[in-house]
Amino acid sequence: MLFVVKRLLLTIPILFLVSIMTFSLIHMIPGDPARVILGQEATPEAYQALRTELGLDQPIVQQYFNWVGKVLRGDLGMSITDHVPVSDLILQRLPATIELTIGTFIFALIIAIPTGILAAVRRNTWIDYTSSFLALGGMSIPNFWLAMMVIIYFTVEHTWFPSSGYVPFFEDPKANLMAMVLPCIATGLRESAVLMRMLRSSLLEVVNMDFVRTAKAKGLNEVKTILGHVLRNALIPVVTTSGLMVAGLLGGLVITESIFSIPGFGRLIVESVFKRDYVTVQGAILVSALLVVVVNLLVDLLYAVIDPRIKSGKGAD
Amino acid sequence: MKTVKRFLRTGLGLLGALIILLLILVAIFAPAIATHDPNAQDYNAILQEPNAQHLFGTDDLGRDIFSRVVYGSRVSIEAAIVSVGIAMIIGVPIGLFTGYYRGFWDEWVVMRIIDAMQAFPFLILALAISAVLGSGFGNAMLAIGIGFAPSFVRITRGQVLSLRNMEYVQAAKSVGVKDMRIIFGHILPNALSPIIIQSTLGMATGILAEASLSYLGLGVQPPTPSWGSMLNQAQSLLSVAPYATFYPGLAIFVVVLGFNLLGDGLQQFLDPKARK
């Protein structure tokens, strides 16, 4: 319980700083933000109205507290170009991104877990060398290029999957899943490479420990030793990487969503950047950072479940 | 000589170094290697498949893709060096000083700011900074450098924390050596290995990030050839000219792989734990 409270308290200063950084964004615009948003030809009335709407006519500290107050009530402001609440825009876009994140993560796990275990168990054999080299290759592939290559192969040459578009799952489950296959492959390959490398090195650290030798000496076969003893003890760094990955994906699927025309959260940010809708950019960036903070918190709490030594404050070593 | 031999034995690291050397040579001798002016439009040679005259084919404006890929290497090298350079200039001194002096500023100000910065997904942070400062290569580099600086702070600080209590540092302190001299003369040289490894891997990330921002239209602006912006322009040609996307992407892949291989090789070479 103490661990949970301590971890929750540590989140407060991070949230405070995240809020300051996000708030500062609109004030980092060189010159007057209202002038930059409206352009030089805007009438003085429109300019003044936008300044009032953005709260730029108030002292900066006052602006910050007003903004934080609104954020705490779930009000992220009004989109400058779409004239709808930013929170509504984000809520509309999040489901597609969450689905893509889950799909990508599942794809990455399916590839990473068997190859990671195999590479560690067959260390310094051709299996290890090949999978490690392929993983390094996977980490080096730009996902937007891979996305184009899978589109060329699976859509242009063989019309197996649609190249773009998104249908909500509850509208048409089959069309939804078909549309998600290519984006999940394009993004998941790199993530699987990262996970596989982490799992391999983590397993190699555990595999030579005394308790593993004892398990083997007791006559346990290799599969039971790996799955029952080694894997659980090697999981902590893998869970950390997975957590960071999920958090990063939730806010960072910008490119995949752009290529496959998925109306997700990342694409909302890109569209808002080009429309100079700074209020939406500000709100979306705040949400993406909050997602990371929350996922990291959940991952830390998960540690305590995986390794009871953390909960009791004795550390993992 | 022994050291060079030992590095040569890392195999894949050597392959990475060769790829990067090749990239540097291509960037330096781009005018001699390119077969055409990378920006010259030839409306009689639009969307030609790879052939003897146009090795990688031509794009929808009749520009030679091979020559654009060759010149694009310059942008990628610049991106790698400048973005990691900015990140190191910001991150390494902060890591050195906070790790050495510790205390309230380290624990409650700098490290919490680093935590908060790392809460923003890397590309989103770069995107936001580019959005605010405006598109263009310089701003993209600044955005990537700032986004990447926290990792240098963490790595440098971690090293300093483990080195500050070493006997040679305590000995230097006890004979009255000034803090600055201890930090830059004694601690930094011993903390360099992980910083070098991180900067090599960071260059790979820098190239990918530049290509991503250019792909989104926020990095290098047309007509300057950059691999990311070439992919952006070729995306609409996927069904008619797949080669227009293949070669720039392949170039990014090979170069990023080169930096990753070199980073891995250096890790094996410089880190005794990884060597075992």
Interface residues (C-beta under 8 A of the other chain):
Chain A: P13 I14 L17 V18 M21 L25 I26 M28 I29 P30 F133 L136 G137 M139 S140 I141 P142 F144 W145 L146 M148 M149 I151 I152 V156 S163 A247 G248 L250 G251 G252 V254 I255 S258 I259 G266 I269 V270 V273 F274 R276 Y278 V281 I285 S288 A289 L290 V292 V293 N296
Chain B: L12 W108 R112 I113 D115 A116 M117 Q118 A119 F120 P121 F122 L123 I124 L125 L127 A128 I129 S130 A131 V132 L133 G134 A204 L208 A211 S212 Y215 L216 G217 L218 L231 A234 Q235 L238 S239 P242 T245 F246 P248 G249 L250 I252 F253 V256 L257 N260 L261 D264
